């Protein structure tokens, strides 16, 4: 009779839906989590089930990650050469001429752009070596309005929206929407200056009045039961200083890259670009919004995967990223309140108020010609570092 113990006498595998080792869907999901700065085995195991209905134990997650060459910051920092680590940090610092991004944002930018993990200590040491004054520059010194704790019932119970006019001075204002419960950026758009009025300049801007009507109409049509249970109004007006969710987001946007955008813009003023020349002005109105929207999309993805600091006094989720908070909202006793709507109805409503032309900087025919000229140059990437060079190359083709 054998004396060996059997850890699974019933022979029943508790992970029936565990995929094979070479499953490409699982590999893609794991690589995506690592690129989004999610490396905790327990967290990944939970997210795999919530997001993909893939069942992997924590130990299996660790094995799969090792097979895929997905390692954390400790191993990578030890094995990478000093020059390579330094170059990764310097590359990100060069994208921040105003020095407003701290070690945490720099680390996340490296992960987002390269998939490489470095320890926070490594990044702090390099930043102190090459730009020590940046740490003093980032010390909080602005007197803040005293605010109470934010509350919300769950994801998509309440969205916070407003305009950001810090780039209006160069002609490119921004409009954004954030989920109050999770802090997730739902959308960020650069808009034409002559068709936009930032709500921070008035208590009830024209665009917010229209938004109120649209929100009320959509609820009445698709979710009338919410009025019966006294769920609250479909839209509320707040002064900007009390529209806390979006205002905090604007502060992060300005720190992350908003001030840098203006610095890059100034490079071309008076030497490369003359706004009084119609041909140059129209090309800038096509090229710069294209770049800014591209960078807004990157910022939105980065911030939605950004792990916020844990705060025991905060009533809403902390210590995790907005994306994870929404995926695992059940762990916080919350309900996802996103309401289904008919997209065709929404598109018709948008068309009724002016359609896509309301948010275009140039006419459609000009945009098509500019895009064709842009494609003919076989440009690998459009960045703030090369935007004025690309402008000079495009100008003779327009």
Buried (B, 14 or more C-beta within 10 A) or exposed (E): EEEEEEEEEEEEEEEEEBBEEEEEEBBEBBBBBBBBBBBBBEBBBBBBBBBBEBBBBBEBBBEBBEEBEBBEBEEBBEEBEEEEBBEBBEBBBEBBBBBBBBBBBBBBBBBBBEEBBBBEEBBBBBBEEEBEEBBEEBEEEEEEEEEEEBEBBBBBBBBBBBBBBBBBEBBBBBBBBBBBBBBBBBEBBBBBBEBBBBBBEEEEBEBBEEBBBBBBEBBEEBBEEBBEEEBEEBBEBBEBEEBBBBBBBBEBBBBBBBBBBBEBBEBBEEEBBEEEEEEBEBBBBBBBBBBBBBBBBBBBBBBBBBBBEEEEEEEBBBEBBBBBBBBBBEEBEBEBBEEEEEEEEEEEBBEEEEEEEEBBBBEEEBBEBBEEBBEEEEBEEBBBEBBBEBBEBBBEEE
